[in-house]
Amino acid sequence: MIERRKAIAAILEDRPDNLLVISGLGSPTYDVAAAGDVAQNFYLWGAMGGAAAMGLGLALARPNARVLVVTGDGEMLMGMGSLATVAAKAPANLAMLVIDNEAFGETGGQTSHTGKTTNLAAVALACGFRQVATAYKPAELNAVKQLVLEGNGPVLGVVKTNSDELPRVLPERDGHIIRNRFKTALAGQQHGESE
């Protein structure tokens, strides 16, 4: 298994200027913030199950940006129907990264379905995603990074991680502040594209 915070840091290291990140509830948000709390990150506090749909809307609205949804296995299981919609809309600029510790971290660490019978990469392929990759060990992480940052979407990467409890890195929690700073970052990107 891979240490999740190191995995997120490695994937977001030297991130492209046009990368917009939507992070799901709990550990994905803490890990994205720990890798660098920048205005191009949109943290979904309390919107469990909504990260994939939010990423889809953003990818369709901003075709010149690269959109990366970082979420956990519990949230992806809750919003699994959105995988079918993402595949049907097929935005080339959308990538999803599932941090899969095979546990429901926000509700006590119970074993999730991915620790039993469900393979989210196989589900995404069955829905019509163009490509998927799973990293079970650190040596496989680079292929997932390349896929989610450069692959013709929609693509989905899964990183199998341990379920260690790490110190929380809490970014801004006020929804208005998060929205306004993200809008400012989007406006800056759009201005740069029109020059």
C-alpha positions in Angstrom: 0.0 0.0 0.0 1.0 3.6 -0.6 1.1 6.4 1.9 -1.7 8.7 0.6 -0.3 12.1 1.5 3.0 11.3 -0.2 1.1 10.1 -3.2 -1.0 13.3 -3.5 2.1 15.4 -3.0 3.9 13.5 -5.8 1.0 13.8 -8.2 0.6 17.6 -7.6 4.3 18.4 -7.5 5.1 20.8 -10.3 1.4 21.0 -11.2 0.6 22.5 -14.6 -0.6 26.1 -14.5 -4.0 25.2 -16.1 -4.8 22.4 -13.5 -7.9 22.9 -11.5 -8.5 20.5 -8.6 -11.8 19.6 -7.0 -11.2 17.7 -3.7 -13.8 15.5 -2.0 -14.8 15.3 1.6 -12.2 14.5 4.4 -8.8 13.1 3.7 -8.6 14.0 0.0 -9.1 17.7 1.0 -6.6 17.5 3.8 -4.0 15.9 1.4 -4.6 18.3 -1.5 -4.2 21.2 1.0 -1.1 19.7 2.4 0.4 19.5 -1.1 -0.2 23.2 -1.6 -3.2 25.4 -0.7 -3.6 27.3 -3.9 -6.6 29.3 -5.4 -6.9 26.6 -8.1 -8.1 24.1 -5.5 -11.8 23.9 -4.7 -12.6 22.0 -1.5 -16.0 20.3 -1.1 -16.6 20.5 2.6 -19.7 18.4 3.4 -20.7 17.7 -0.2 -20.1 13.9 -0.1 -20.8 12.2 -3.4 -20.6 15.4 -5.4 -17.0 15.7 -6.4 -17.3 13.9 -9.7 -20.4 15.8 -10.8 -18.7 19.1 -9.8 -15.6 18.2 -11.8 -17.7 17.3 -14.8 -19.5 20.6 -14.8 -16.2 22.5 -14.4 -14.5 20.5 -17.2 -17.4 21.2 -19.6 -17.4 24.9 -18.7 -13.6 25.2 -19.0 -12.4 23.1 -21.9 -9.0 24.7 -21.9 -8.3 23.8 -18.3 -7.2 20.4 -17.0 -9.7 19.3 -14.3 -8.6 16.8 -11.7 -11.1 15.4 -9.2 -9.4 14.0 -6.1 -11.8 11.9 -4.0 -11.9 8.9 -1.7 -13.3 5.4 -2.3 -16.3 6.1 0.0 -17.3 9.2 -1.8 -16.8 7.6 -5.2 -19.0 4.7 -4.1 -21.7 7.2 -3.0 -21.6 9.0 -6.3 -20.9 6.0 -8.5 -23.7 6.9 -10.9 -21.8 10.0 -11.9 -19.1 7.8 -13.5 -21.7 6.9 -16.2 -22.6 10.5 -16.8 -18.9 11.6 -16.9 -18.3 8.8 -19.5 -21.4 9.8 -21.6 -20.3 13.4 -21.7 -16.7 12.4 -22.3 -14.8 15.6 -21.6 -11.2 15.2 -22.8 -9.9 17.5 -20.1 -11.3 15.6 -17.0 -9.4 13.2 -14.8 -10.4 11.5 -11.6 -8.1 10.3 -8.9 -9.5 7.9 -6.3 -7.6 7.6 -3.1 -8.7 4.1 -2.1 -7.9 3.0 1.5 -10.7 0.4 1.3 -12.4 2.1 4.3 -15.0 4.6 5.2 -12.7 7.0 6.9 -15.3 9.6 7.9 -17.6 7.2 9.7 -15.2 5.1 11.7 -13.0 3.1 9.3 -15.4 0.4 8.4 -14.3 -1.7 5.4 -15.7 -0.2 2.2 -16.9 -2.2 -0.8 -13.6 -1.7 -2.5 -12.1 -3.8 0.3 -14.5 -6.5 -0.6 -15.8 -6.9 -4.2 -15.9 -3.5 -6.0 -13.1 -2.4 -8.4 -13.7 1.2 -9.2 -11.3 1.2 -12.2 -13.2 -1.7 -13.7 -16.5 0.2 -13.0 -15.1 3.3 -14.8 -14.1 1.2 -17.8 -17.5 -0.4 -17.9 -19.1 3.0 -17.9 -17.0 4.1 -20.9 -13.9 5.9 -19.5 -11.1 6.0 -22.0 -8.4 4.7 -19.8 -7.8 3.7 -16.1 -4.7 2.9 -14.0 -4.3 1.6 -10.5 -1.2 1.9 -8.3 -0.8 -0.7 -5.6 2.8 0.2 -4.8 4.9 3.4 -5.1 6.7 2.2 -8.3 3.3 2.3 -10.1 2.4 5.8 -9.0 4.2 7.5 -11.9 1.9 5.9 -14.4 -1.2 7.1 -12.5 0.3 10.6 -12.3 0.9 10.7 -16.0 -2.6 9.4 -16.8 -4.4 11.9 -14.6 -2.3 14.9 -15.6 -2.0 14.2 -19.4 -4.3 11.4 -20.5 -7.1 12.1 -22.9 -10.2 12.0 -20.7 -12.2 11.0 -19.1 -9.6 9.0 -17.3 -9.6 7.5 -13.8 -6.6 6.7 -11.6 -6.8 4.7 -8.4 -4.2 4.8 -5.7 -4.4 2.0 -3.1 -3.3 3.5 0.1 -3.0 2.6 3.8 -5.7 3.9 6.2 -3.3 5.6 8.6 -4.7 8.5 10.5 -2.6 11.5 9.6 -2.7 15.0 11.1 -5.4 17.1 9.3 -4.3 20.0 7.2 -7.4 22.2 7.2 -7.7 24.7 4.4 -10.3 27.4 4.4 -13.7 26.1 5.4 -15.9 29.1 4.5 -17.7 28.3 1.3 -18.0 31.9 0.2 -14.2 32.5 0.6 -13.4 29.2 -1.3 -15.8 30.1 -4.1 -14.6 33.7 -4.5 -10.9 32.8 -4.5 -11.6 30.0 -7.0 -13.6 32.4 -9.2 -10.7 34.8 -9.1 -8.3 32.0 -10.2 -10.6 31.1 -13.0 -10.8 34.7 -14.2 -7.0 34.9 -14.2 -6.8 31.7 -16.3 -9.4 33.0 -18.7 -7.5 36.3 -19.0 -4.3 34.5 -19.7 -6.0 32.4 -22.4 -7.3 35.5 -24.3 -3.9 37.2 -24.5 
